[in-house]
Amino acid sequence: MTDSDFPFQHGDMLYSAILGAFRASGTTFDQWYKANGVTQAQARNVTFGISQGPKSRQVLKAMILGAGPDVVKAGYLARLTRHVEALKELGALK
């Protein structure tokens, strides 16, 4: 499986990971979506899974590639790991 095929779950963790990856590369999410003819609402809806059609999937893939798939994956997994640890501390996971 390549980083661009990683099974990301739509939502806040993915959105935050993409934003962080753009910042880490010295650009912004705003610059990306403006340069790629995508509105801020469309970009947000795609990352949160509100829009999931074929065009939305293409936009999400392009967004992840633009942000750097390896950086997005690393940020996503770091956030996911922190969430799992917090759930363990609360006793929600054994």
C-alpha positions, 0 to 999 in steps of 0.5 A, a space after each residue: 500500500 502506498 501512502 496515497 492509498 492509505 485508508 484515512 478516515 474522514 474527519 478532524 484528524 485527517 483535516 488537521 493532518 492535511 493542514 499540518 502537512 501544508 504548514 510543514 512544507 511552508 505553504 497553507 491549505 488556503 494557497 492550495 485550494 485557491 491554486 487548484 480551483 477548489 473552494 474552502 467549503 469544498 475542501 473542508 467537506 471533502 476532508 470531513 467526508 461530507 462530500 464523497 463522490 468521484 470528484 470529491 475523492 479526486 480532490 482529496 487525493 490531490 490534496 493529500 498529494 499536494 500536502 505530501 502523503 508521507 507527512 499527512 500519514 505521519 501526522 494522521 497516525 500521530 493524532 490517532 495514536 494520541 487519541 487511542 492513548 487518551 481512550 486507554 487512560 479513560 478505561 475505554 480501551 483495554 
